[in-house]
């Protein structure tokens, strides 16, 4: 797995290379439909939430 932190405009440009985009609710609204799943993470410091979002994204 590769993780990359980008700004909103770069995320739109790199979306085709991604399996999914994990972001905040506000940025998810700004991104709109980028052709890959956009997953909202409320608390990036929560291991439990990160685990839940990743499991959901990868259907584990």
C-alpha positions as CSV (number, residue, x, y, z in Angstrom):
1,X,0.0,0.0,0.0
2,X,1.2,3.5,-0.9
3,X,-0.1,6.5,0.9
4,X,0.3,10.0,-0.4
5,X,-0.8,13.3,1.2
6,X,-1.9,15.9,-1.4
7,X,-3.9,19.0,-1.7
8,X,-7.4,18.9,-3.2
9,X,-6.4,19.8,-6.7
10,X,-3.6,17.2,-6.8
11,X,-6.0,14.6,-5.4
12,X,-8.3,15.2,-8.3
13,X,-5.4,14.8,-10.8
14,X,-4.0,11.7,-9.2
15,X,-7.4,10.0,-8.6
16,X,-7.0,7.7,-11.6
17,X,-3.9,6.2,-10.0
18,X,-5.7,5.5,-6.7
19,X,-7.7,2.7,-5.3
20,X,-9.5,5.1,-3.0
21,X,-9.2,8.5,-1.5
22,X,-9.4,8.9,2.3
23,X,-10.3,12.5,3.3
24,X,-12.4,14.8,5.5
25,X,-16.1,15.3,4.9
26,X,-15.4,18.9,3.7
27,X,-12.8,17.9,1.1
28,X,-14.9,15.0,0.0
29,X,-17.7,17.4,-0.9
30,X,-15.2,19.5,-2.8
31,X,-13.7,16.6,-4.7
32,X,-17.1,15.3,-6.0
33,X,-17.0,12.3,-8.3
34,X,-13.3,11.5,-9.1
35,X,-13.9,8.0,-10.4
36,X,-12.7,6.1,-7.3
37,X,-14.3,5.7,-3.9
38,X,-13.9,8.7,-1.6
39,X,-14.0,7.6,2.0
40,X,-14.6,10.1,4.8
41,X,-12.5,9.8,7.9
42,X,-13.7,11.9,10.8
43,X,-10.7,11.4,13.0
44,X,-7.3,10.6,11.4
45,X,-5.7,10.1,14.8
46,X,-8.1,7.2,15.6
47,X,-6.6,3.8,14.8
48,X,-10.0,2.3,15.2
49,X,-11.6,4.6,12.6
50,X,-8.6,4.2,10.2
51,X,-8.9,0.4,10.6
52,X,-12.7,0.5,9.9
53,X,-12.3,2.7,6.8
54,X,-9.5,0.6,5.4
55,X,-11.4,-2.6,6.0
56,X,-14.5,-1.2,4.4
57,X,-12.4,0.1,1.4
58,X,-10.7,-3.2,0.8
59,X,-13.7,-5.4,1.8
60,X,-11.8,-7.2,4.5
